[in-house]
Amino acid sequence: MHKGLFLLNPDAYAKIYGPTQQAAIAQQVDLYTAPQTAQSIAANPTLLHDAEIIFSGWGMPPMDEAFLAHAPNLKLVLYGAGSIKGFTTDAFWARGIPITSSYAANAVPVAEFALGQILLCLKQTWQHALAIKRDGAYSKFSVAGGYGSTVGIISLGMIGRMVCHHLQHFDLKVIAYDPFVTEAEATKLGVELCALEDIFQRADVVSLHAPWLAETVGMITGAHLSAMRQGATFINTARGALVREQEMIDVLQQRPDLLAVLDVTYPEPPVAGSPLYTLPNVILTPHIAGSLDAECQRMGQLVVDELRRYLAGEPLQWAITRQQAALMA
Protein backbone atom coordinates (compact mmCIF):
# COMPACT_ATOMS: atom_id res chain seq x y z
CA MET A 1 0.00 0.00 0.00
CA HIS A 2 1.08 3.56 -0.63
CA LYS A 3 2.06 5.45 2.50
CA GLY A 4 0.21 8.63 3.27
CA LEU A 5 -0.51 11.21 5.91
CA PHE A 6 -3.02 13.93 6.65
CA LEU A 7 -1.52 17.41 6.93
CA LEU A 8 -3.88 20.28 7.75
CA ASN A 9 -5.49 22.16 10.63
CA PRO A 10 -7.33 19.96 13.14
CA ASP A 11 -10.65 21.70 12.56
CA ALA A 12 -10.22 21.36 8.78
CA TYR A 13 -9.50 17.66 9.17
CA ALA A 14 -12.68 17.16 11.17
CA LYS A 15 -14.82 19.12 8.68
CA ILE A 16 -13.41 17.95 5.34
CA TYR A 17 -12.77 14.30 6.11
CA GLY A 18 -15.82 12.82 7.77
CA PRO A 19 -16.01 9.21 8.97
CA THR A 20 -16.94 7.97 5.49
CA GLN A 21 -14.02 9.70 3.82
CA GLN A 22 -11.55 8.72 6.54
CA ALA A 23 -12.56 5.07 6.28
CA ALA A 24 -12.30 5.06 2.47
CA ILE A 25 -8.80 6.52 2.58
CA ALA A 26 -7.63 4.19 5.37
CA GLN A 27 -8.75 1.17 3.33
CA GLN A 28 -6.54 2.16 0.41
CA VAL A 29 -3.53 3.88 1.97
CA ASP A 30 -1.17 3.07 4.84
CA LEU A 31 -1.67 6.08 7.14
CA TYR A 32 1.54 5.55 9.04
CA THR A 33 1.12 8.42 11.49
CA ALA A 34 -1.63 10.44 13.13
CA PRO A 35 -2.95 13.53 11.33
CA GLN A 36 -0.32 16.27 11.35
CA THR A 37 -0.42 20.05 11.36
CA ALA A 38 1.96 22.68 10.01
CA GLN A 39 3.22 23.13 13.57
CA SER A 40 3.83 19.44 14.25
CA ILE A 41 5.64 18.95 10.96
CA ALA A 42 7.81 22.00 11.62
CA ALA A 43 8.72 20.46 14.98
CA ASN A 44 9.39 17.01 13.49
CA PRO A 45 9.85 17.19 9.70
CA THR A 46 11.21 13.61 9.57
CA LEU A 47 7.57 12.49 9.63
CA LEU A 48 7.42 13.50 5.96
CA HIS A 49 10.09 11.06 4.86
CA ASP A 50 7.87 8.08 4.04
CA ALA A 51 4.91 10.05 2.70
CA GLU A 52 3.97 9.18 -0.86
CA ILE A 53 0.57 10.87 -0.68
CA ILE A 54 -0.38 13.92 1.38
CA PHE A 55 -4.05 14.49 2.15
CA SER A 56 -4.55 18.13 3.01
CA GLY A 57 -6.88 21.08 3.36
CA TRP A 58 -6.88 24.43 5.12
CA GLY A 59 -3.65 24.88 7.05
CA MET A 60 -1.28 23.22 4.59
CA PRO A 61 2.26 24.60 5.11
CA PRO A 62 4.28 25.94 2.17
CA MET A 63 5.98 23.16 0.23
CA ASP A 64 9.29 24.94 -0.12
CA GLU A 65 12.76 23.48 -0.61
CA ALA A 66 13.16 22.65 3.08
CA PHE A 67 9.78 20.91 3.21
CA LEU A 68 10.45 18.92 0.05
CA ALA A 69 13.92 17.90 1.22
CA HIS A 70 12.23 15.99 4.02
CA ALA A 71 9.73 14.40 1.60
CA PRO A 72 11.85 12.57 -0.98
CA ASN A 73 9.14 9.98 -1.68
CA LEU A 74 6.25 12.38 -2.23
CA LYS A 75 4.30 11.45 -5.37
CA LEU A 76 0.91 13.14 -4.97
CA VAL A 77 -0.81 15.94 -3.03
CA LEU A 78 -4.60 15.78 -2.68
CA TYR A 79 -5.87 19.11 -1.41
CA GLY A 80 -9.37 18.97 0.05
CA ALA A 81 -10.12 22.68 -0.27
CA GLY A 82 -9.95 25.45 -2.89
CA SER A 83 -6.97 27.68 -3.67
CA ILE A 84 -3.50 26.11 -3.71
CA LYS A 85 -1.63 29.40 -4.11
CA GLY A 86 -0.80 29.79 -0.45
CA PHE A 87 1.42 26.72 -0.23
CA THR A 88 2.69 25.84 -3.72
CA THR A 89 6.15 27.20 -4.51
CA ASP A 90 8.66 27.27 -7.35
CA ALA A 91 10.45 24.37 -5.71
CA PHE A 92 7.25 22.34 -5.61
CA TRP A 93 6.41 22.91 -9.27
CA ALA A 94 10.01 22.06 -10.21
CA ARG A 95 9.57 18.62 -8.61
CA GLY A 96 6.69 17.84 -10.98
CA ILE A 97 4.53 16.37 -8.23
CA PRO A 98 0.85 16.08 -9.26
CA ILE A 99 -1.56 18.10 -7.17
CA THR A 100 -5.34 18.19 -7.15
CA SER A 101 -7.75 20.65 -5.55
CA SER A 102 -11.34 20.29 -4.41
CA TYR A 103 -12.20 23.71 -5.82
CA ALA A 104 -14.94 22.15 -7.96
CA ALA A 105 -16.64 20.78 -4.86
CA ASN A 106 -16.27 24.08 -3.03
CA ALA A 107 -17.79 25.84 -6.04
CA VAL A 108 -21.11 24.03 -5.55
CA PRO A 109 -22.33 25.88 -2.43
CA VAL A 110 -21.04 29.21 -3.76
CA ALA A 111 -23.07 28.76 -6.93
CA GLU A 112 -26.10 27.71 -4.88
CA PHE A 113 -25.75 30.76 -2.65
CA ALA A 114 -25.37 33.07 -5.65
CA LEU A 115 -28.40 31.56 -7.35
CA GLY A 116 -30.49 32.00 -4.22
CA GLN A 117 -29.45 35.62 -3.89
CA ILE A 118 -30.08 36.35 -7.58
CA LEU A 119 -33.64 35.04 -7.37
CA LEU A 120 -34.33 36.86 -4.10
CA CYS A 121 -32.90 40.11 -5.43
CA LEU A 122 -34.97 40.00 -8.62
CA LYS A 123 -38.01 40.28 -6.30
CA GLN A 124 -36.30 42.94 -4.13
CA THR A 125 -36.78 40.58 -1.19
CA TRP A 126 -34.24 42.28 1.04
CA GLN A 127 -35.66 45.75 0.40
CA HIS A 128 -39.16 44.56 1.26
CA ALA A 129 -38.04 42.81 4.44
CA LEU A 130 -35.94 45.76 5.63
CA ALA A 131 -38.73 48.26 4.92
CA ILE A 132 -41.21 46.23 7.00
CA LYS A 133 -38.78 46.14 9.94
CA ARG A 134 -38.09 49.85 9.58
CA ASP A 135 -41.69 51.02 9.17
CA GLY A 136 -43.60 48.37 11.07
CA ALA A 137 -45.94 48.07 8.10
CA TYR A 138 -46.10 46.38 4.72
CA SER A 139 -44.77 48.12 1.62
CA LYS A 140 -44.45 46.86 -1.94
CA PHE A 141 -41.91 48.04 -4.48
CA SER A 142 -41.68 47.66 -8.21
CA VAL A 143 -39.49 44.63 -9.01
CA ALA A 144 -37.65 43.23 -12.02
CA GLY A 145 -39.03 39.79 -11.20
CA GLY A 146 -38.18 36.39 -12.58
CA TYR A 147 -39.62 36.72 -16.07
CA GLY A 148 -37.72 38.40 -18.87
CA SER A 149 -35.31 40.26 -16.60
CA THR A 150 -31.55 40.31 -17.12
CA VAL A 151 -28.85 38.78 -14.95
CA GLY A 152 -25.19 39.69 -15.46
CA ILE A 153 -22.40 37.26 -14.60
CA ILE A 154 -18.83 38.52 -14.31
CA SER A 155 -16.31 35.73 -15.07
CA LEU A 156 -17.20 32.31 -16.38
CA GLY A 157 -14.86 30.18 -14.33
CA MET A 158 -16.09 27.11 -12.48
CA ILE A 159 -18.53 29.01 -10.25
CA GLY A 160 -19.75 31.40 -12.91
CA ARG A 161 -20.51 28.50 -15.25
CA MET A 162 -22.37 26.64 -12.52
CA VAL A 163 -24.51 29.72 -11.90
CA CYS A 164 -25.25 29.99 -15.63
CA HIS A 165 -26.30 26.33 -15.76
CA HIS A 166 -28.67 26.91 -12.84
CA LEU A 167 -30.12 30.01 -14.49
CA GLN A 168 -31.02 28.03 -17.62
CA HIS A 169 -34.03 26.71 -15.66
CA PHE A 170 -35.53 30.19 -15.37
CA ASP A 171 -37.15 32.64 -17.80
CA LEU A 172 -34.25 35.06 -17.64
CA LYS A 173 -31.75 36.61 -20.04
CA VAL A 174 -28.17 36.00 -18.95
CA ILE A 175 -25.33 38.20 -20.11
CA ALA A 176 -21.70 37.66 -19.14
CA TYR A 177 -18.26 39.24 -19.20
CA ASP A 178 -15.20 37.04 -19.57
CA PRO A 179 -12.44 37.97 -22.04
CA PHE A 180 -11.17 34.36 -22.12
CA VAL A 181 -14.45 32.73 -23.20
CA THR A 182 -15.33 32.13 -26.86
CA GLU A 183 -18.68 32.79 -28.45
CA ALA A 184 -19.14 29.04 -28.94
CA GLU A 185 -18.61 28.39 -25.23
CA ALA A 186 -21.01 31.20 -24.35
CA THR A 187 -23.67 29.74 -26.62
CA LYS A 188 -23.41 26.38 -24.83
CA LEU A 189 -23.90 28.19 -21.52
CA GLY A 190 -26.88 30.08 -22.90
CA VAL A 191 -25.32 33.48 -22.28
CA GLU A 192 -24.57 36.57 -24.34
CA LEU A 193 -21.03 37.90 -24.03
CA CYS A 194 -20.67 41.64 -23.62
CA ALA A 195 -18.35 44.29 -22.22
CA LEU A 196 -17.96 44.77 -18.48
CA GLU A 197 -19.56 48.21 -18.73
CA ASP A 198 -22.58 46.70 -20.48
CA ILE A 199 -23.11 44.22 -17.66
CA PHE A 200 -23.72 47.02 -15.20
CA GLN A 201 -25.79 49.13 -17.57
CA ARG A 202 -28.10 46.31 -18.69
CA ALA A 203 -28.50 43.83 -15.82
CA ASP A 204 -31.11 43.90 -13.08
CA VAL A 205 -28.75 41.81 -10.93
CA VAL A 206 -24.96 41.59 -11.34
CA SER A 207 -23.12 38.67 -9.74
CA LEU A 208 -19.31 38.76 -9.45
CA HIS A 209 -17.32 35.51 -9.74
CA ALA A 210 -13.84 36.56 -10.91
CA PRO A 211 -10.68 35.18 -9.25
CA TRP A 212 -8.45 37.33 -7.05
CA LEU A 213 -5.44 38.02 -9.26
CA ALA A 214 -3.13 40.99 -9.58
CA GLU A 215 -4.97 41.87 -12.79
CA THR A 216 -8.43 41.77 -11.17
CA VAL A 217 -7.78 43.84 -8.05
CA GLY A 218 -10.06 46.87 -8.15
CA MET A 219 -11.66 45.81 -11.44
CA ILE A 220 -15.12 46.89 -10.24
CA THR A 221 -15.20 50.68 -9.94
CA GLY A 222 -17.61 53.30 -8.73
CA ALA A 223 -18.30 54.20 -12.34
CA HIS A 224 -19.51 50.66 -13.00
CA LEU A 225 -21.84 50.70 -10.01
CA SER A 226 -23.18 54.19 -10.63
CA ALA A 227 -24.22 53.07 -14.13
CA MET A 228 -26.55 50.39 -12.77
CA ARG A 229 -30.25 50.42 -13.55
CA GLN A 230 -32.79 51.81 -11.08
CA GLY A 231 -33.33 49.28 -8.29
CA ALA A 232 -30.53 46.96 -9.47
CA THR A 233 -28.45 44.70 -7.21
CA PHE A 234 -24.72 43.93 -7.06
CA ILE A 235 -23.75 40.57 -5.52
CA ASN A 236 -20.17 39.71 -4.54
CA THR A 237 -19.34 36.14 -3.52
CA ALA A 238 -15.86 36.31 -5.08
CA ARG A 239 -13.34 38.46 -3.18
CA GLY A 240 -13.64 41.93 -1.72
CA ALA A 241 -10.37 43.13 -3.23
CA LEU A 242 -11.91 42.99 -6.69
CA VAL A 243 -14.08 46.00 -5.81
CA ARG A 244 -12.91 49.54 -5.12
CA GLU A 245 -14.66 49.57 -1.79
CA GLN A 246 -14.70 53.28 -1.00
CA GLU A 247 -16.01 54.04 -4.46
CA MET A 248 -18.74 51.44 -3.93
CA ILE A 249 -19.67 52.99 -0.60
CA ASP A 250 -19.85 56.44 -2.19
CA VAL A 251 -22.20 55.17 -4.89
CA LEU A 252 -24.41 53.31 -2.43
CA GLN A 253 -24.72 56.46 -0.33
CA GLN A 254 -25.73 58.45 -3.41
CA ARG A 255 -27.99 55.74 -4.88
CA PRO A 256 -30.31 54.36 -2.15
CA ASP A 257 -32.25 52.53 -4.87
CA LEU A 258 -29.29 50.17 -5.40
CA LEU A 259 -28.58 47.13 -3.23
CA ALA A 260 -25.25 45.43 -2.54
CA VAL A 261 -25.21 41.86 -1.24
CA LEU A 262 -21.67 41.33 0.03
CA ASP A 263 -20.48 37.97 1.30
CA VAL A 264 -16.88 39.16 1.00
CA THR A 265 -15.14 42.46 1.72
CA TYR A 266 -11.59 43.82 1.80
CA PRO A 267 -10.42 43.74 4.46
CA GLU A 268 -12.51 40.95 5.89
CA PRO A 269 -14.34 41.69 8.09
CA PRO A 270 -14.71 45.40 7.28
CA VAL A 271 -12.83 47.80 9.53
CA ALA A 272 -14.65 49.00 12.63
CA GLY A 273 -16.97 51.86 11.82
CA SER A 274 -17.19 51.02 8.12
CA PRO A 275 -20.42 52.28 6.51
CA LEU A 276 -20.90 48.75 5.20
CA TYR A 277 -22.19 47.80 8.65
CA THR A 278 -24.87 50.45 8.68
CA LEU A 279 -25.82 51.40 5.13
CA PRO A 280 -29.49 50.48 4.67
CA ASN A 281 -28.87 49.21 1.14
CA VAL A 282 -26.09 46.75 2.05
CA ILE A 283 -26.68 43.13 3.01
CA LEU A 284 -23.51 41.89 4.67
CA THR A 285 -22.86 38.19 5.37
CA PRO A 286 -19.67 36.74 6.95
CA HIS A 287 -18.19 34.81 3.99
CA ILE A 288 -20.67 31.96 4.18
CA ALA A 289 -21.16 31.19 0.49
CA GLY A 290 -18.37 28.60 0.39
CA SER A 291 -18.39 25.19 2.04
CA LEU A 292 -19.47 25.22 5.69
CA ASP A 293 -19.89 22.41 8.21
CA ALA A 294 -21.23 19.24 6.55
CA GLU A 295 -20.84 20.81 3.09
CA CYS A 296 -17.07 20.48 3.55
CA GLN A 297 -17.31 16.71 3.27
CA ARG A 298 -18.14 17.12 -0.42
CA MET A 299 -14.54 18.35 -0.79
CA GLY A 300 -13.27 15.34 1.13
CA GLN A 301 -15.26 13.02 -1.12
CA LEU A 302 -13.64 14.60 -4.15
CA VAL A 303 -10.27 13.68 -2.60
CA VAL A 304 -11.46 10.09 -2.14
CA ASP A 305 -12.56 9.94 -5.76
CA GLU A 306 -9.22 11.30 -6.97
CA LEU A 307 -7.36 8.80 -4.79
CA ARG A 308 -9.30 5.95 -6.42
CA ARG A 309 -8.37 7.25 -9.88
CA TYR A 310 -4.70 7.57 -8.93
CA LEU A 311 -4.48 4.06 -7.49
CA ALA A 312 -6.27 2.66 -10.54
CA GLY A 313 -3.83 4.38 -12.88
CA GLU A 314 -6.55 6.62 -14.30
CA PRO A 315 -6.10 10.32 -15.16
CA LEU A 316 -6.78 12.69 -12.29
CA GLN A 317 -9.92 14.71 -12.97
CA TRP A 318 -9.01 17.78 -10.92
CA ALA A 319 -5.23 17.99 -11.30
CA ILE A 320 -3.89 21.55 -11.53
CA THR A 321 -0.89 22.58 -13.58
CA ARG A 322 1.35 25.51 -12.78
CA GLN A 323 -0.13 27.40 -15.73
CA GLN A 324 -3.68 26.79 -14.53
CA ALA A 325 -2.79 27.78 -10.97
CA ALA A 326 -1.57 31.18 -12.18
CA LEU A 327 -5.06 32.01 -13.49
CA MET A 328 -7.06 30.61 -10.60
CA ALA A 329 -8.14 32.20 -7.34
C-alpha positions as CSV (number, residue, x, y, z in Angstrom):
1,M,0.0,0.0,0.0
2,H,1.1,3.6,-0.6
3,K,2.1,5.4,2.5
4,G,0.2,8.6,3.3
5,L,-0.5,11.2,5.9
6,F,-3.0,13.9,6.6
7,L,-1.5,17.4,6.9
8,L,-3.9,20.3,7.7
9,N,-5.5,22.2,10.6
10,P,-7.3,20.0,13.1
11,D,-10.6,21.7,12.6
12,A,-10.2,21.4,8.8
13,Y,-9.5,17.7,9.2
14,A,-12.7,17.2,11.2
15,K,-14.8,19.1,8.7
16,I,-13.4,18.0,5.3
17,Y,-12.8,14.3,6.1
18,G,-15.8,12.8,7.8
19,P,-16.0,9.2,9.0
20,T,-16.9,8.0,5.5
21,Q,-14.0,9.7,3.8
22,Q,-11.5,8.7,6.5
23,A,-12.6,5.1,6.3
24,A,-12.3,5.1,2.5
25,I,-8.8,6.5,2.6
26,A,-7.6,4.2,5.4
27,Q,-8.7,1.2,3.3
28,Q,-6.5,2.2,0.4
29,V,-3.5,3.9,2.0
30,D,-1.2,3.1,4.8
31,L,-1.7,6.1,7.1
32,Y,1.5,5.5,9.0
33,T,1.1,8.4,11.5
34,A,-1.6,10.4,13.1
35,P,-3.0,13.5,11.3
36,Q,-0.3,16.3,11.4
37,T,-0.4,20.0,11.4
38,A,2.0,22.7,10.0
39,Q,3.2,23.1,13.6
40,S,3.8,19.4,14.3
41,I,5.6,18.9,11.0
42,A,7.8,22.0,11.6
43,A,8.7,20.5,15.0
44,N,9.4,17.0,13.5
45,P,9.9,17.2,9.7
46,T,11.2,13.6,9.6
47,L,7.6,12.5,9.6
48,L,7.4,13.5,6.0
49,H,10.1,11.1,4.9
50,D,7.9,8.1,4.0
51,A,4.9,10.0,2.7
52,E,4.0,9.2,-0.9
53,I,0.6,10.9,-0.7
54,I,-0.4,13.9,1.4
55,F,-4.0,14.5,2.1
56,S,-4.5,18.1,3.0
57,G,-6.9,21.1,3.4
58,W,-6.9,24.4,5.1
59,G,-3.6,24.9,7.1
60,M,-1.3,23.2,4.6
61,P,2.3,24.6,5.1
62,P,4.3,25.9,2.2
63,M,6.0,23.2,0.2
64,D,9.3,24.9,-0.1
65,E,12.8,23.5,-0.6
66,A,13.2,22.7,3.1
67,F,9.8,20.9,3.2
68,L,10.5,18.9,0.0
69,A,13.9,17.9,1.2
70,H,12.2,16.0,4.0
71,A,9.7,14.4,1.6
72,P,11.9,12.6,-1.0
73,N,9.1,10.0,-1.7
74,L,6.2,12.4,-2.2
75,K,4.3,11.5,-5.4
76,L,0.9,13.1,-5.0
77,V,-0.8,15.9,-3.0
78,L,-4.6,15.8,-2.7
79,Y,-5.9,19.1,-1.4
80,G,-9.4,19.0,0.1
81,A,-10.1,22.7,-0.3
82,G,-10.0,25.5,-2.9
83,S,-7.0,27.7,-3.7
84,I,-3.5,26.1,-3.7
85,K,-1.6,29.4,-4.1
86,G,-0.8,29.8,-0.4
87,F,1.4,26.7,-0.2
88,T,2.7,25.8,-3.7
89,T,6.1,27.2,-4.5
90,D,8.7,27.3,-7.4
91,A,10.4,24.4,-5.7
92,F,7.2,22.3,-5.6
93,W,6.4,22.9,-9.3
94,A,10.0,22.1,-10.2
95,R,9.6,18.6,-8.6
96,G,6.7,17.8,-11.0
97,I,4.5,16.4,-8.2
98,P,0.9,16.1,-9.3
99,I,-1.6,18.1,-7.2
100,T,-5.3,18.2,-7.1
101,S,-7.7,20.6,-5.6
102,S,-11.3,20.3,-4.4
103,Y,-12.2,23.7,-5.8
104,A,-14.9,22.1,-8.0
105,A,-16.6,20.8,-4.9
106,N,-16.3,24.1,-3.0
107,A,-17.8,25.8,-6.0
108,V,-21.1,24.0,-5.6
109,P,-22.3,25.9,-2.4
110,V,-21.0,29.2,-3.8
111,A,-23.1,28.8,-6.9
112,E,-26.1,27.7,-4.9
113,F,-25.8,30.8,-2.7
114,A,-25.4,33.1,-5.6
115,L,-28.4,31.6,-7.3
116,G,-30.5,32.0,-4.2
117,Q,-29.5,35.6,-3.9
118,I,-30.1,36.3,-7.6
119,L,-33.6,35.0,-7.4
120,L,-34.3,36.9,-4.1
121,C,-32.9,40.1,-5.4
122,L,-35.0,40.0,-8.6
123,K,-38.0,40.3,-6.3
124,Q,-36.3,42.9,-4.1
125,T,-36.8,40.6,-1.2
126,W,-34.2,42.3,1.0
127,Q,-35.7,45.7,0.4
128,H,-39.2,44.6,1.3
129,A,-38.0,42.8,4.4
130,L,-35.9,45.8,5.6
131,A,-38.7,48.3,4.9
132,I,-41.2,46.2,7.0
133,K,-38.8,46.1,9.9
134,R,-38.1,49.9,9.6
135,D,-41.7,51.0,9.2
136,G,-43.6,48.4,11.1
137,A,-45.9,48.1,8.1
138,Y,-46.1,46.4,4.7
139,S,-44.8,48.1,1.6
140,K,-44.4,46.9,-1.9
141,F,-41.9,48.0,-4.5
142,S,-41.7,47.7,-8.2
143,V,-39.5,44.6,-9.0
144,A,-37.6,43.2,-12.0
145,G,-39.0,39.8,-11.2
146,G,-38.2,36.4,-12.6
147,Y,-39.6,36.7,-16.1
148,G,-37.7,38.4,-18.9
149,S,-35.3,40.3,-16.6
150,T,-31.5,40.3,-17.1
151,V,-28.8,38.8,-15.0
152,G,-25.2,39.7,-15.5
153,I,-22.4,37.3,-14.6
154,I,-18.8,38.5,-14.3
155,S,-16.3,35.7,-15.1
156,L,-17.2,32.3,-16.4
157,G,-14.9,30.2,-14.3
158,M,-16.1,27.1,-12.5
159,I,-18.5,29.0,-10.3
160,G,-19.8,31.4,-12.9
161,R,-20.5,28.5,-15.2
162,M,-22.4,26.6,-12.5
163,V,-24.5,29.7,-11.9
164,C,-25.3,30.0,-15.6
165,H,-26.3,26.3,-15.8
166,H,-28.7,26.9,-12.8
167,L,-30.1,30.0,-14.5
168,Q,-31.0,28.0,-17.6
169,H,-34.0,26.7,-15.7
170,F,-35.5,30.2,-15.4
171,D,-37.1,32.6,-17.8
172,L,-34.2,35.1,-17.6
173,K,-31.8,36.6,-20.0
174,V,-28.2,36.0,-18.9
175,I,-25.3,38.2,-20.1
176,A,-21.7,37.7,-19.1
177,Y,-18.3,39.2,-19.2
178,D,-15.2,37.0,-19.6
179,P,-12.4,38.0,-22.0
180,F,-11.2,34.4,-22.1
181,V,-14.4,32.7,-23.2
182,T,-15.3,32.1,-26.9
183,E,-18.7,32.8,-28.5
184,A,-19.1,29.0,-28.9
185,E,-18.6,28.4,-25.2
186,A,-21.0,31.2,-24.3
187,T,-23.7,29.7,-26.6
188,K,-23.4,26.4,-24.8
189,L,-23.9,28.2,-21.5
190,G,-26.9,30.1,-22.9
191,V,-25.3,33.5,-22.3
192,E,-24.6,36.6,-24.3
193,L,-21.0,37.9,-24.0
194,C,-20.7,41.6,-23.6
195,A,-18.3,44.3,-22.2
196,L,-18.0,44.8,-18.5
197,E,-19.6,48.2,-18.7
198,D,-22.6,46.7,-20.5
199,I,-23.1,44.2,-17.7
200,F,-23.7,47.0,-15.2
201,Q,-25.8,49.1,-17.6
202,R,-28.1,46.3,-18.7
203,A,-28.5,43.8,-15.8
204,D,-31.1,43.9,-13.1
205,V,-28.8,41.8,-10.9
206,V,-25.0,41.6,-11.3
207,S,-23.1,38.7,-9.7
208,L,-19.3,38.8,-9.5
209,H,-17.3,35.5,-9.7
210,A,-13.8,36.6,-10.9
211,P,-10.7,35.2,-9.2
212,W,-8.5,37.3,-7.1
213,L,-5.4,38.0,-9.3
214,A,-3.1,41.0,-9.6
215,E,-5.0,41.9,-12.8
216,T,-8.4,41.8,-11.2
217,V,-7.8,43.8,-8.0
218,G,-10.1,46.9,-8.1
219,M,-11.7,45.8,-11.4
220,I,-15.1,46.9,-10.2
221,T,-15.2,50.7,-9.9
222,G,-17.6,53.3,-8.7
223,A,-18.3,54.2,-12.3
224,H,-19.5,50.7,-13.0
225,L,-21.8,50.7,-10.0
226,S,-23.2,54.2,-10.6
227,A,-24.2,53.1,-14.1
228,M,-26.6,50.4,-12.8
229,R,-30.2,50.4,-13.6
230,Q,-32.8,51.8,-11.1
231,G,-33.3,49.3,-8.3
232,A,-30.5,47.0,-9.5
233,T,-28.5,44.7,-7.2
234,F,-24.7,43.9,-7.1
235,I,-23.7,40.6,-5.5
236,N,-20.2,39.7,-4.5
237,T,-19.3,36.1,-3.5
238,A,-15.9,36.3,-5.1
239,R,-13.3,38.5,-3.2
240,G,-13.6,41.9,-1.7
241,A,-10.4,43.1,-3.2
242,L,-11.9,43.0,-6.7
243,V,-14.1,46.0,-5.8
244,R,-12.9,49.5,-5.1
245,E,-14.7,49.6,-1.8
246,Q,-14.7,53.3,-1.0
247,E,-16.0,54.0,-4.5
248,M,-18.7,51.4,-3.9
249,I,-19.7,53.0,-0.6
250,D,-19.8,56.4,-2.2
251,V,-22.2,55.2,-4.9
252,L,-24.4,53.3,-2.4
253,Q,-24.7,56.5,-0.3
254,Q,-25.7,58.4,-3.4
255,R,-28.0,55.7,-4.9
256,P,-30.3,54.4,-2.2
257,D,-32.2,52.5,-4.9
258,L,-29.3,50.2,-5.4
259,L,-28.6,47.1,-3.2
260,A,-25.3,45.4,-2.5
261,V,-25.2,41.9,-1.2
262,L,-21.7,41.3,0.0
263,D,-20.5,38.0,1.3
264,V,-16.9,39.2,1.0
265,T,-15.1,42.5,1.7
266,Y,-11.6,43.8,1.8
267,P,-10.4,43.7,4.5
268,E,-12.5,40.9,5.9
269,P,-14.3,41.7,8.1
270,P,-14.7,45.4,7.3
271,V,-12.8,47.8,9.5
272,A,-14.6,49.0,12.6
273,G,-17.0,51.9,11.8
274,S,-17.2,51.0,8.1
275,P,-20.4,52.3,6.5
276,L,-20.9,48.7,5.2
277,Y,-22.2,47.8,8.7
278,T,-24.9,50.5,8.7
279,L,-25.8,51.4,5.1
280,P,-29.5,50.5,4.7
281,N,-28.9,49.2,1.1
282,V,-26.1,46.7,2.0
283,I,-26.7,43.1,3.0
284,L,-23.5,41.9,4.7
285,T,-22.9,38.2,5.4
286,P,-19.7,36.7,7.0
287,H,-18.2,34.8,4.0
288,I,-20.7,32.0,4.2
289,A,-21.2,31.2,0.5
290,G,-18.4,28.6,0.4
291,S,-18.4,25.2,2.0
292,L,-19.5,25.2,5.7
293,D,-19.9,22.4,8.2
294,A,-21.2,19.2,6.5
295,E,-20.8,20.8,3.1
296,C,-17.1,20.5,3.5
297,Q,-17.3,16.7,3.3
298,R,-18.1,17.1,-0.4
299,M,-14.5,18.3,-0.8
300,G,-13.3,15.3,1.1
301,Q,-15.3,13.0,-1.1
302,L,-13.6,14.6,-4.2
303,V,-10.3,13.7,-2.6
304,V,-11.5,10.1,-2.1
305,D,-12.6,9.9,-5.8
306,E,-9.2,11.3,-7.0
307,L,-7.4,8.8,-4.8
308,R,-9.3,5.9,-6.4
309,R,-8.4,7.2,-9.9
310,Y,-4.7,7.6,-8.9
311,L,-4.5,4.1,-7.5
312,A,-6.3,2.7,-10.5
313,G,-3.8,4.4,-12.9
314,E,-6.5,6.6,-14.3
315,P,-6.1,10.3,-15.2
316,L,-6.8,12.7,-12.3
317,Q,-9.9,14.7,-13.0
318,W,-9.0,17.8,-10.9
319,A,-5.2,18.0,-11.3
320,I,-3.9,21.5,-11.5
321,T,-0.9,22.6,-13.6
322,R,1.3,25.5,-12.8
323,Q,-0.1,27.4,-15.7
324,Q,-3.7,26.8,-14.5
325,A,-2.8,27.8,-11.0
326,A,-1.6,31.2,-12.2
327,L,-5.1,32.0,-13.5
328,M,-7.1,30.6,-10.6
329,A,-8.1,32.2,-7.3
